């Protein structure tokens, strides 16, 4: 009878069902809290990343604006320098033209143009020859200095090698002397070699 009663008794009692339901509700709450925390953390990370990107873009735009202003200022300075140079060249040209006109050499570019060009070409050729001679002298001087330096280095190398060989010879002789002394002391201690007897006094 007891066996039949235990068999007929329901497997899940009300208490067990309530406990399972409470555990299920708590699990759902925990899962929802975890999902909410992950969503909030993701939103925070996205906000930080967005703010960093906006800061980077602002810095890049500011740097680009500064570079653009710097380039514009440099370009304006270069234009001003070129304009000043043009004005200076025009003033020099006008002064030379006035000087030629006032000194009566304006007709020089007519009949005497060939002589002026020839003189300029001759002067240019002379300057070129002088420059070539100076360059040749500089090359010879540099070659002489280089050769002297190499000779000096070779001499120092030979002197250093001789000093090293001399020190090696002294060290080798010292070591050989030490080894010979140690061998002699060892033979004397073993009795294989007798020390020399003192000389007998001369009988008178």
C-alpha positions as CSV (number, residue, x, y, z in Angstrom):
1,X,0.0,0.0,0.0
2,X,2.8,2.4,0.9
3,X,4.5,1.6,-2.4
4,X,1.3,2.4,-4.4
5,X,0.9,5.6,-2.4
6,X,4.4,6.7,-3.1
7,X,4.0,5.9,-6.7
8,X,0.7,7.7,-7.0
9,X,2.2,10.8,-5.2
10,X,3.0,13.6,-7.7
11,X,6.7,13.9,-8.6
12,X,6.8,17.7,-8.2
13,X,5.1,19.2,-5.2
14,X,3.9,22.8,-4.9
15,X,7.0,23.7,-2.8
16,X,9.4,22.4,-5.4
17,X,7.5,24.2,-8.2
18,X,7.6,27.5,-6.2
19,X,11.3,27.1,-5.6
20,X,12.0,26.4,-9.3
21,X,9.8,29.4,-10.3
22,X,11.7,31.6,-7.9
23,X,15.1,30.4,-9.2
24,X,13.9,30.9,-12.8
25,X,12.8,34.5,-12.0
26,X,16.1,35.2,-10.3
27,X,18.0,33.8,-13.2
28,X,16.0,36.0,-15.6
29,X,16.6,39.0,-13.4
30,X,20.4,38.3,-13.3
31,X,20.5,37.8,-17.1
32,X,18.6,41.1,-17.6
33,X,21.0,42.9,-15.2
34,X,24.0,41.5,-17.0
35,X,22.6,42.5,-20.4
36,X,21.8,45.9,-19.1
37,X,25.3,46.4,-17.7
38,X,26.9,45.2,-20.9
39,X,24.7,47.5,-22.9
40,X,25.5,50.4,-20.6
41,X,29.2,49.6,-20.8
42,X,29.1,49.4,-24.6
43,X,27.3,52.8,-24.7
44,X,30.0,54.3,-22.5
45,X,32.8,52.9,-24.6
46,X,31.1,54.1,-27.7
47,X,30.7,57.6,-26.2
48,X,34.3,57.7,-25.2
49,X,35.4,56.5,-28.6
50,X,33.2,59.1,-30.3
51,X,34.5,61.9,-28.1
52,X,38.1,60.8,-28.8
53,X,37.4,60.7,-32.6
54,X,35.7,64.1,-32.4
55,X,38.7,65.5,-30.5
56,X,41.1,63.9,-33.0
57,X,39.1,65.5,-35.9
58,X,39.1,68.9,-34.1
59,X,42.8,68.7,-33.7
60,X,43.4,67.7,-37.3
61,X,41.1,70.5,-38.5
62,X,42.9,73.0,-36.2
63,X,46.3,71.7,-37.4
64,X,45.2,71.9,-41.0
65,X,43.9,75.4,-40.4
66,X,47.2,76.5,-38.8
67,X,49.2,74.9,-41.6
68,X,47.0,76.6,-44.2
69,X,47.5,79.9,-42.5
70,X,51.3,79.3,-42.2
71,X,51.5,78.4,-45.9
72,X,49.5,81.4,-46.8
73,X,51.7,83.7,-44.8
74,X,54.9,82.1,-46.2
75,X,53.4,82.5,-49.7
76,X,52.6,86.1,-49.1
77,X,56.1,86.7,-47.7
78,X,57.6,85.1,-50.8
79,X,55.4,87.2,-53.1
80,X,56.4,90.4,-51.2
81,X,60.1,89.4,-51.5
82,X,59.7,88.8,-55.2
83,X,57.9,92.1,-55.7
84,X,60.6,93.9,-53.7
85,X,63.3,92.2,-55.8
86,X,61.5,93.2,-59.1
87,X,61.2,96.8,-57.9
88,X,64.9,96.8,-57.0
89,X,65.9,95.4,-60.4
90,X,63.8,97.9,-62.1
91,X,65.3,100.7,-60.1
92,X,68.8,99.4,-60.9
93,X,67.9,99.1,-64.6
94,X,66.6,102.6,-64.7
95,X,69.6,104.0,-62.9
96,X,72.0,102.2,-65.4
97,X,69.9,103.4,-68.4
98,X,70.0,107.0,-67.1
99,X,73.8,106.7,-66.5
100,X,74.4,105.4,-70.0
101,X,72.2,108.1,-71.5
102,X,73.8,110.9,-69.5
103,X,77.3,109.7,-70.3
104,X,76.6,109.5,-74.0
105,X,77.2,105.7,-74.3
106,X,73.7,104.9,-75.6
107,X,75.1,104.4,-79.1
108,X,77.4,101.7,-77.7
109,X,74.8,99.1,-78.5
110,X,74.9,100.0,-82.2
111,X,78.4,99.9,-83.6
112,X,80.2,98.8,-80.5
113,X,78.0,95.8,-79.6
114,X,80.4,93.3,-81.1
115,X,83.3,94.7,-79.2
116,X,81.3,94.7,-75.9
117,X,80.2,91.1,-76.4
118,X,83.7,90.0,-77.3
119,X,85.1,91.7,-74.2
120,X,82.5,90.1,-72.0
121,X,83.2,86.6,-73.5
122,X,86.9,87.1,-73.1
123,X,86.4,88.1,-69.5
124,X,84.1,85.2,-68.9
125,X,86.7,82.8,-70.4
126,X,89.4,84.2,-68.3
127,X,87.3,83.8,-65.2
128,X,86.5,80.2,-66.2
129,X,90.2,79.4,-66.6
130,X,91.0,81.0,-63.3
131,X,88.3,79.0,-61.6
132,X,89.6,75.8,-63.2
133,X,93.1,76.6,-62.0
134,X,91.9,77.2,-58.5
135,X,89.9,73.9,-58.5
136,X,93.0,72.0,-59.8
137,X,95.1,73.6,-57.0
138,X,92.5,72.7,-54.4
139,X,92.4,69.1,-55.7
140,X,96.2,68.8,-55.6
141,X,96.3,70.3,-52.1
142,X,93.6,67.9,-50.9
143,X,95.4,65.0,-52.5
144,X,98.7,66.0,-50.8
145,X,97.0,66.4,-47.4
146,X,95.3,63.0,-47.8
147,X,98.6,61.3,-48.8
148,X,100.3,62.9,-45.8
149,X,97.6,61.8,-43.5
150,X,97.7,58.2,-44.8
151,X,101.5,58.2,-44.4
152,X,101.1,59.4,-40.8
153,X,98.5,56.8,-40.1
154,X,100.7,54.0,-41.6
155,X,103.6,55.2,-39.5
156,X,101.5,55.2,-36.3
157,X,100.2,51.7,-37.1
158,X,103.7,50.4,-37.6
159,X,104.9,52.0,-34.3
160,X,101.9,50.5,-32.5
161,X,102.6,47.1,-34.0
162,X,106.3,47.3,-32.9
163,X,105.3,48.3,-29.4
164,X,102.9,45.4,-29.2
165,X,105.5,42.9,-30.4
166,X,108.0,44.2,-27.9
167,X,105.5,43.9,-25.0
168,X,104.6,40.4,-26.1
169,X,108.3,39.4,-26.2
170,X,108.9,40.8,-22.7
171,X,105.8,39.0,-21.4
172,X,106.9,35.7,-23.0
173,X,110.4,36.0,-21.6
174,X,109.0,36.7,-18.1
175,X,106.6,33.7,-18.3
176,X,109.4,31.4,-19.5
177,X,111.6,32.6,-16.6
178,X,108.8,32.0,-14.1
179,X,108.1,28.5,-15.5
180,X,111.8,27.7,-15.4
181,X,112.1,28.9,-11.8
182,X,109.0,26.9,-10.8
183,X,110.4,23.8,-12.5
184,X,113.8,24.2,-10.8
185,X,112.1,24.6,-7.4
186,X,110.0,21.5,-8.0
187,X,113.0,19.5,-8.9
188,X,114.9,20.7,-5.9
189,X,111.9,19.8,-3.7
190,X,111.8,16.3,-5.2
191,X,115.5,15.8,-4.7
192,X,116.2,15.2,-8.3
193,X,118.6,18.1,-8.5
194,X,121.0,19.1,-5.8
195,X,121.8,22.7,-5.1
196,X,125.4,23.7,-6.0
197,X,127.8,23.3,-3.1
198,X,129.6,26.5,-1.9
199,X,133.2,26.9,-3.1
200,X,135.8,25.6,-0.6
201,X,138.2,28.2,0.7
202,X,141.6,28.2,-0.8
203,X,144.3,26.7,1.5
204,X,147.3,28.8,1.9
